[in-house]
Amino acid sequence: MNLPNFDFRKTISQVIEMEANEILARKDSICSKINECVNHILNSNGRVVITGIGKSGIIGKKITATLSSTGTPSLFLHPAEGLHGDLGMVTEDDIVIAISNSGETEEILKIIPSIKRIGAKLIAIVGDESSTIAGRADLVVSYGKVEEACPLGLAPTTSSTLTLVIGDALAIALLEAKEFKPENFAVFHPGGSLGIKLLLTVDDVISANRKNPIADINSQVKEVLFKMTDVGLGAINIIDDSGVLKGVLTDGDIRRALGKEENILNQKVESLFNPKPTTIKRDVLAAEALKIMENRKINILPVVDDNNQPIGMIHIQDLIKMGLR
């Protein structure tokens, strides 16, 4: 079915431009207030508790998530649930950030007395600096009256975007103040691609695949070929009588030798293996192992201990399956 193709690009452009202009127009006026918030939080021994309802609540949840993932312990408190017991999560060491465009949100106003009684500091992010919530707060970040992108002036658009920007600025300033690094971020995102790259080690990989194919240097090629097939890595570590790695034999080495000599299967492996294979230690990041394999165009990598004894072997497909590419 062919649907009519309407052109709303003018409206879309106007919304983007309006919201961007409102943000830029308030940049200087709200910077100092956000800076005060940062210092309040840095001087606190507690967490950041964010509360809001409706669209403000949705924005609040996003700010909570951003703060938590960038090193500032944070949680979201639904004000209506706070009235029925969830205020128990707030302690005197916490800082509560209340989000309300009007500054008159009834559910927030009802929990403020309890927040004060608990002893937590209250920061208000509001549109109206003269509002009731602002008047009860210890610190106010007010972005003032804004023109909503919604032509009816009903749906929070520009105001919610401004609040989100304030939350992002707060989180990034705190991140910088705490010298938060990618490794720290990875700890809070172990399931994400960054977490995998910064946390997963070679030891994690060999612990998962549990593959350490080894063969004595005096073994015949046919014996080693059977072992190699059983493990399924297409390669095997060749060791001496002391268990020290002397080299690596791959199925490719065997195939190339078969093309030159028919009786190769009865020969000893020492005539075929690579005596100078690339190896890696167990404590190295798996991402580094992948980088080495790609740069050297190899598919397998023996893992050795400090005595150069093989303790495992990883295949490039092991790393890809774990999300490293």
N, C-alpha and C positions, 0 to 999 in steps of 0.2 A: 504494500500500500504506500503510495506517495503522500508524504506529509508536507504541509506548507512550510516554507523556509523563511522564518522571520529574521529580521536583522535588529539585534538589540545592542550592537557594539557601542552606540553612542551612550546608552544608559550605563552599560558596564564601565565604559571609560570614565563617565562622570562619577560613579560610585568610587572607583579606585582613586581618582584625583581628589575627590572631596575628603575621603578618609585620610589620604596621605597628607594633604594640606593641613587638616586639623591636628594631626600628630606633630608635624613640623612646627606649626604655630605655637605649640605648647612645650616644645623641647626645653627651652631655657627655664621656663617657669616651674616645671616639675622636677628638673634635675636635682636641685638642692634638697627638695623634700625626699626624693628617692635616696639621696645620699644619706640623709638622716636615718631613714629606715634601715639602710645597710649597717650603719654604725650601731643602731639599737640591736639588731640581730647579732652582730659580731660580739657585742658586749653581754649577750644573753647566754645563759647556760642551758636553756631549754630548746624547744622546737618551735617551728613556725606553724601555727594553726590557722588555716584559711576558712572563712565561712561566707556564704552567700547563697542566694536562692534564685531559681529561674535561670535566665541567661547569665547572670552574675555568678551563679553557682557553677555553671558549666565552665566559665572562664576560670573560676577559682580552682576547679579540679585540674585544669591544664597547668596553672601556675604551680600548684602543689606538686604535680608530676615533674615539672621542670626543676623546681628547687630540690626535690628529693634526688633526682638523677645527677645533679651537679654538686652534691656534697652538703646540702643544707637540709637536715632532717625536717620533714614537713608532713602534715596530714590535713585532710579536709573534714570539716565539721558541718554537717547539714544543720542549719539553725533550728528547724522544726524537730529534728531528732535530738538536738541539744536540749530542747525543752523537756524531753522525756528520758533523760538519763545519759545521753552521750557527752554532756558537759563534763562527765567524769574523766574524760581523756585529757582535759586541760589541767595543767599544773601552774603553780605560781611562777615558775621559771620560764614559761612559754610566752610567746608573743602572738597575739591573735590579730589577724588582718581581716577586717570586715569589708566586704565589697558591696556597694549599693550605689547605683547611679543617682537615685533621688536622695539618698541619705535618710530615708524614712521607712525603710523596710521593716514591717511590723515584727516579723519573726526574729530579726536581729536585735531590734530594740528590746524584746522580751528577755534575751539571754545576756544582755550587757550587765545588768545588776549582778548576776552570778559570776560573770567573768571578773568584774571588779572585786567581788567578795573573795574569789579564789586568789586574786593578786596578780593575775597575768596582765601584761601591758597590752593596750589596744591601739592598733593602727587602723585608720579608716581610709579606704580608697573610694572617693565619692565624686559626684559631679557638682554637688552644692556644698560649699564650705560652711554655709550657715545652717546646715541641716542638723537634725537632732543627733544623729549618729556621730557626725563630725564634732558636735559639741561635747559628746561624752568620751571622745577618743583622746589618747595621750599624744598622738601625732596624726596629722591629716595630710593626705596627698589628694589634692583636689584638681581635677582637670577642667573645671568650670562648665559652663553651658556650651553644649556642642550642637551642631546641626547634624541630625541623624541622616544617613544616606537613604533611609526609607522615606519615600515621598509623602507618606501619611504621617510620618513622625511618630509612629507607634512601635515598630520593631527596633529593639536596641541593635544598632549597627556600628556607627562611628564610636559611640560611648564604650561598647564592649571591646572594640578593636583597641581603643586607647588604654583600657584596663589591661588588656593582654600585653601591650607594649610595655606598660609600667612593670608588670610582673616579669617579663623577659629581661628588662633592664636591671631589675632588682637581682634576679638570679645570676646574670652574667657578672655583675659587679661583685657579688658574693663569691662566685667562682674564682674571680681574679684575686680577691682578697685572701682566699684560702689556698691560693697557688694550686688549684685543682688541675690535675694532669690527665692525659688520656688513659693512663693505667688505672687511675682512680675511677674514671667514668666506666671503664670496662668491668670493674668489680660490681657495679650496680646494673650492668647490662650483660651478664654472662651468656645470655641466649642470643644476643644480637651479633652481627657480623664483626663489629668492633671488639666486642667481648671475646669472641673466638680468636681473633687475630692477636689480641694482647694478653690473653690468659692461657690458651691451649698450648701445652708443651709437647715435645716429642715423647716424653714419658707417658703423657695422657694417651697418646696415639698407640704406643706399643702395649700399654696396659689394656687398651680396648681390643686390639687385634690379636694379641698374644701369639705372635708369630716370630720365631727365631730359628730359621732353618740353618743347620750347621752340618758340615761334613769334614772328615779328616783329610789332610793333604795327601795321604797315601791311598785314598779311596779310588776305585775305578769310576770312569765316567758314567757307566750304566747304573751303578749303585746310586750315585749322586742324582742322576736324572730321575730316578723313581722318587727320591726324597723331595726333590724340587717340585715334582708333579703333585705330590701329596699336599704340600703347603700351598701351592697355587700362586706364588709370588713371581714365578719366572726367574728366580735367582736363589743363590744359596751362599752362605758365608763359609769360607774354607779356613780351617784352623790347624795349628800345629799341635804337638803332643801336650803343650802347656795351656791350650785353649786360647792362644793369642791369634787374632785375625791375621791371616797371611794374604787374603785376597777374596775376591768375589767371582763366582762363576754364574753366568746367565744362560738362559736357553738360547739366546742369540749367539753366544760363543760356541755352543755345541752345534747349532745349525751351520754356522760358517765352517766349522772344522769338518763336519760330515760332507760338505761339498768338495772338500779337498782330499779326504782320506776316508775310506769305507770302514776301516777297522778301529775307528776312533773310540768306540764304546768300551773297548777292553783296555784302553790306556788309562794312566793315572791322571787325575785332574790337574796336577801341578803343571802339565804341559799346556793347559788351556786357560786357566783363570787369569783375571786381571789382578796383578800383584800390588797395584796402587789405587785402590778404590777410594772414592770420596766417602768419608764417614761423618758421623755427627754424635754429639753427646746428648744424654737424656734430658738435661735441664734447659736445652735450647728451645725457643719458641717454635711451634709447628709452622708458623708463618714463615720463619726464616728457613726452615727445612724446605718448604715449597719453593721459596725463592732460589735456593741453591740448586734444586732439581731442575727448575725451569731454565736457569742460566746455563747449566752444564748439560742440559738436554739428556737427563737420565731419569729413569722411572723408579728406581729403587735406591734406598739409602740405608746402609747398615748402621745400627746404633751401637756404640761401644762404650765401655766403662773407662775408668782412669788407667786401667792396665791394658787397654786396647783389646779387651775380650768382648766378643759380640754378645749383646743382651737383647737384641731384637732387630727387626728389619721393617722398614715402612715402604709402602708403595705409594706413588703419587695419587692413585685413586683413593687410598685411605684418607688423604688430606682433603681431596675434593668432596668426598662423601661427608666429611665433618664440617663442611661449609666454608672452607678456606678459599674458595674461588667462586 
